[in-house]
Amino acid sequence: MKARLDQVECYSSHCGLIEPEMIFKTVGVKYKTSSMMYTFMTNEECEIGDKAVVFTNGNWNVVTILEIHDKPQLNDGHNYTWLVQVIDITDYDKHIAEDAYGYPECERL
């Protein structure tokens, strides 16, 4: 679902444009290959520095969250889309830390 500013500029429940459960925040993200920041809508809990998945132009991409706006920051005339998911790298970090100790010797089968 994409949203235009004229559809979401009044995001409080009294305006009737967006249901109360649709209240969201925006995040500023950066692609690894770009120096520009892009804005996505989200309801996900996130922190600056988190990695997240976005789907744009038919491609899945991993981005880094650089800004979090509890009050959505949207510009007129732009289409906005949703962040797909914040990536939880807890298990990955755990495995990398375990690798630092090396693997036990294994017998060849």
trRosetta pair geometry for C-beta under 8 A, 3 or more apart (Angstrom, degrees):
i j d omega theta_ij theta_ji phi_ij phi_ji
1 81 7.4 152 85 -136 44 71
1 82 6.7 45 59 -15 82 118
2 79 4.8 3 176 -177 131 107
2 80 6.4 149 -162 73 74 41
2 81 4.9 -42 -102 -83 80 82
3 7 5.1 -130 -162 80 86 125
3 8 4.8 50 158 -28 134 130
3 41 6.7 37 32 -23 127 154
3 79 7.5 139 67 -160 32 61
3 80 5.2 -30 63 65 83 97
3 81 7.8 156 16 -85 71 35
4 7 5.0 91 59 6 72 104
4 8 7.4 164 84 11 35 92
4 77 8.0 16 -157 -103 102 9
4 78 7.6 162 -135 82 67 41
4 79 6.1 -42 -85 -104 76 61
4 80 7.5 155 -92 16 26 84
5 8 6.3 -84 -140 55 31 83
5 9 5.2 50 169 -62 77 98
5 74 4.8 167 -104 135 93 119
5 75 6.6 -100 -65 103 141 24
5 76 4.7 -108 62 -101 156 51
5 77 7.1 -11 16 3 126 38
5 78 6.9 69 -31 48 107 74
5 80 7.8 91 -59 -8 65 118
6 9 6.3 -13 -114 -8 25 115
6 76 7.4 63 -47 -133 80 87
7 17 6.4 169 -178 177 51 119
7 18 7.9 93 150 -62 78 97
8 11 5.5 23 -179 -78 78 98
8 17 6.9 -178 -101 126 33 127
8 18 6.2 47 -122 -50 74 134
8 41 8.0 -88 -158 -95 170 143
8 72 6.9 -49 142 102 120 162
8 74 6.4 91 88 -4 114 172
8 80 7.6 -68 34 50 149 134
9 17 8.0 15 49 78 61 168
9 74 6.9 -131 -93 76 67 127
10 15 3.6 145 133 -107 125 169
10 17 5.3 106 74 18 96 135
10 18 7.8 179 97 11 65 98
11 15 7.5 13 -11 34 7 136
11 17 7.5 -76 -94 77 38 112
11 18 5.5 -8 -139 40 62 143
11 22 8.0 -125 -156 108 88 88
11 23 5.9 110 159 -125 103 74
11 24 7.2 -101 -159 39 140 71
11 72 6.0 93 -19 20 160 129
12 15 5.8 102 68 -7 74 101
12 23 7.7 31 -111 -103 35 117
13 16 8.0 53 171 -64 47 39
13 18 7.7 -90 -100 87 49 75
13 19 7.5 13 -125 179 87 31
13 20 4.1 11 -101 -86 127 88
13 23 7.3 -56 -55 -55 85 116
15 18 7.3 32 74 26 108 74
18 22 4.3 -125 179 88 100 124
18 23 6.8 126 120 -72 127 53
19 22 4.7 91 58 -1 76 109
20 23 6.4 -20 -172 -19 45 108
24 41 4.8 42 133 -175 149 101
24 42 6.3 147 -169 69 107 25
24 43 5.3 -82 -115 -67 85 77
24 72 6.4 54 91 -72 82 122
25 41 7.6 150 82 -153 33 59
25 42 6.2 -33 69 68 78 77
25 43 7.6 125 21 -98 78 38
25 68 6.5 25 142 -177 137 81
25 69 5.7 173 -178 86 90 59
25 70 5.1 -49 -116 -124 126 32
25 71 7.5 -1 -127 -10 81 11
25 72 6.1 -166 -148 -73 34 70
26 39 5.1 7 178 -171 125 103
26 40 6.7 157 -155 79 74 34
26 41 5.7 -46 -98 -97 74 53
26 42 7.3 115 -123 19 27 79
26 69 4.5 -5 64 58 86 117
26 72 4.5 92 -19 -138 107 71
26 73 5.3 -123 65 39 140 70
26 74 6.7 171 -57 -59 153 78
26 80 7.5 -64 -115 -155 117 143
27 39 7.2 157 77 -148 38 57
27 40 5.6 -20 58 61 88 86
27 42 5.6 4 -4 16 116 129
27 46 6.5 -6 -94 78 148 147
27 52 7.6 77 98 14 154 162
27 65 5.1 -44 179 -137 131 105
27 67 6.4 160 -163 85 55 62
27 68 5.4 -16 -110 -105 85 60
27 69 6.9 -166 -82 18 33 79
27 83 6.3 17 41 -48 126 144
28 37 4.5 9 -178 175 108 124
28 38 7.2 145 -154 70 58 31
28 39 5.8 -31 -96 -92 63 70
28 65 7.4 105 74 -161 51 60
28 66 5.0 -62 102 70 97 93
28 67 3.4 31 33 42 116 110
28 68 7.9 -114 22 -51 76 28
28 69 7.3 79 -23 -21 89 106
28 73 7.9 -12 -56 63 99 131
29 37 6.8 141 65 -159 28 72
29 38 5.5 -34 65 65 83 84
29 39 7.7 148 17 -97 78 21
29 40 6.0 6 4 7 125 114
29 52 6.6 -91 -112 54 139 120
29 54 6.9 159 89 -36 162 141
29 63 3.9 49 168 145 126 137
29 64 6.4 152 -157 73 77 39
29 65 5.5 -43 -98 -98 84 49
29 66 6.4 148 -115 10 26 87
29 83 7.5 134 -38 -101 145 114
30 34 6.4 -152 -167 82 75 88
30 35 7.6 -12 -150 -152 119 21
30 36 7.3 167 -125 87 81 39
30 37 5.5 -50 -74 -102 85 65
30 38 7.4 142 -90 17 36 80
30 63 6.2 153 70 -165 32 93
30 64 5.3 -21 59 59 88 93
30 66 5.5 51 -10 -26 106 130
31 34 4.3 54 62 23 103 109
31 36 8.0 14 29 64 95 78
31 38 7.4 35 -21 7 93 125
31 61 6.0 -30 -119 168 107 140
31 63 5.5 -57 -84 -107 54 90
32 62 7.4 29 -23 85 114 87
32 63 7.8 -144 -26 -115 68 47
32 64 7.6 94 -71 -12 68 106
34 38 8.0 39 98 -24 148 109
37 66 6.1 -95 -121 57 119 139
37 67 7.1 45 -169 10 143 118
38 63 7.6 -86 55 -136 112 153
39 73 6.5 -121 -128 86 143 90
39 74 7.1 180 128 -100 149 57
39 75 8.0 131 30 5 151 95
39 78 7.8 70 57 123 118 149
39 80 6.4 -48 107 -121 98 110
40 52 8.0 -159 66 111 151 144
40 54 6.0 -124 -87 -111 154 124
40 80 6.9 152 -131 -170 36 89
40 81 6.4 -37 -133 82 86 64
40 82 6.4 76 180 -170 98 19
40 83 4.3 104 129 -56 137 84
41 72 6.9 1 -112 -122 90 123
41 80 5.5 87 -25 146 105 120
41 81 7.1 -142 27 119 95 19
41 82 5.1 -54 75 -100 91 62
41 83 6.9 -150 79 -1 39 80
42 46 6.8 15 119 -2 152 133
42 52 7.9 -59 -95 -153 150 156
42 82 6.4 118 -87 -160 56 75
42 83 4.1 -10 -80 35 114 121
42 86 7.8 80 -165 -45 146 99
44 52 7.5 146 79 -123 157 126
44 83 6.2 -90 17 92 129 124
44 85 6.8 142 -92 -142 149 40
44 86 4.7 163 156 -13 142 111
45 86 7.2 -97 77 27 54 156
46 50 4.8 -125 -162 43 93 154
46 52 6.8 -12 -121 -69 142 127
46 65 5.5 132 155 -46 131 176
46 68 6.4 179 87 -98 98 125
46 86 4.7 -166 -94 -94 103 144
47 50 5.2 113 58 -34 67 109
47 65 7.2 131 91 84 34 133
47 68 7.6 -59 -134 -37 25 144
48 65 5.9 -131 -124 112 39 93
48 66 6.4 36 -147 -157 93 24
48 67 7.1 22 -105 -86 105 22
48 68 6.4 -114 -60 -12 81 104
49 64 6.8 -24 -146 -169 31 101
49 65 6.7 -33 31 68 20 83
50 64 7.5 154 83 -154 37 57
50 65 4.7 11 58 26 85 123
50 86 5.3 -9 156 -155 139 110
50 87 7.1 163 175 49 87 72
51 62 5.5 0 -176 -176 110 106
51 63 7.2 153 -156 78 60 37
51 64 6.0 -38 -99 -97 62 62
51 65 7.7 -147 -82 -2 14 84
51 86 7.5 121 84 -164 47 62
51 87 4.4 -28 92 45 97 124
51 89 6.7 62 34 -36 121 126
52 62 7.2 152 76 -153 32 60
52 63 5.6 -28 64 63 85 87
52 64 7.8 140 19 -107 80 15
52 65 5.9 66 -7 -46 122 102
52 83 5.3 -19 160 -168 141 120
52 84 7.2 152 166 53 88 73
52 85 6.6 -177 -157 94 78 39
52 86 4.8 -44 -101 -106 95 53
52 87 6.1 -163 -95 -5 31 82
53 60 6.2 -16 -165 -168 106 96
53 61 7.2 146 -153 77 56 41
53 62 6.1 -36 -95 -97 61 62
53 63 7.8 142 -109 18 13 81
53 83 7.5 115 74 179 51 74
53 84 4.2 -55 100 68 96 121
53 85 5.0 13 41 52 109 82
53 87 6.5 100 -29 -55 88 98
54 60 7.7 155 81 -154 41 49
54 61 5.3 -22 63 64 87 93
54 63 5.5 20 0 -3 120 126
54 81 7.7 109 -164 96 99 112
54 83 5.8 -61 -91 -128 87 59
54 84 5.9 175 -104 -1 27 96
55 58 8.0 -1 178 -129 86 9
55 59 7.2 177 -151 85 56 35
55 60 5.7 -25 -100 -97 77 62
55 61 7.6 161 -92 18 28 76
55 81 7.5 -100 72 139 77 141
55 84 5.6 84 -15 -59 95 126
56 59 6.4 -25 72 59 60 81
56 61 6.5 -29 33 14 99 125
56 81 7.0 162 -92 56 84 145
60 84 7.7 -24 -135 2 90 164
62 87 7.1 2 -135 -25 107 146
65 68 6.8 35 168 -64 121 88
65 86 7.6 -16 -29 -117 138 102
69 72 6.1 97 111 -122 117 24
69 73 4.5 -100 -150 -6 171 103
74 78 7.1 -153 -171 64 77 111
74 80 6.2 -70 -124 -40 109 148
75 78 5.0 58 75 5 92 125
83 86 7.3 34 142 -56 130 70
88 91 7.5 58 121 7 94 89
89 92 4.4 -55 -165 47 78 121
89 93 5.6 84 132 -28 89 96
90 93 6.0 -58 -151 35 26 109
90 94 6.5 27 152 -20 62 107
91 94 5.4 -53 -150 34 34 115
91 95 6.4 34 154 -19 67 103
92 95 5.9 -56 -151 35 31 109
92 96 6.4 30 153 -18 65 106
93 96 5.7 -54 -147 37 32 112
93 97 6.4 34 154 -20 65 105
94 97 5.8 -56 -151 36 30 111
94 98 6.4 29 152 -18 64 106
95 98 5.6 -54 -148 37 33 112
95 99 6.4 41 151 -27 65 102
96 99 5.5 -48 -151 28 33 117
96 100 7.3 47 148 -32 59 93
97 100 5.8 -41 -165 11 38 117
98 101 6.1 -56 -171 30 46 108
99 102 7.5 55 -178 -74 45 21
99 103 7.6 -12 -131 -51 65 82
103 106 7.2 -26 140 -24 117 107
